Amino acid sequence: MQAINSYSRAYDNGITGERIAESILNVPLDSTAILDINPSRGPPIEVKTCQMWVKTEHTSKQRRSGRFNLAGDQHRALCAAGGYYLFILLDEQQTPIEVSCLPATQIYHPSLQTGNTRVSLCWSDVMLSEVS
């Protein structure tokens, strides 16, 4: 088994989430653009992916809840365009557990309103049902 650092795992999870989004929505995705999906008709969509649990040495259970990372510039662009976030929650094998699509305007954090701040949101803050 190969050890993977948290940044590599996050990158891999992001690629997996983008593939899942393309298959669910049946639209092309451009991971180099500020927003992942910009259809000719309809609102743009930004895909965010995380694992349900992340290993850590800083808790008694040696794990913590995964987090979705949002960027201020993306968030403001998505809100201005009336867009959506497609949040994809993965298990340890990168299999989707739950998917939630929310208007960007429903996601609020003061730091997202100004500057180019990054914000981490726990998956339980954006998933509609209780996943255990």
Beta strands, then each sheet from edge to edge (+ up, - down):
strand 1: 45-51
strand 2: 53-55
strand 3: 63-65
strand 4: 67-71
strand 5: 84-90
strand 6: 96-103
strand 7: 118-122
sheet 1: 1+ 5+ 6-
sheet 2: 2+ 3-
sheet 3: 4+ 7-
end
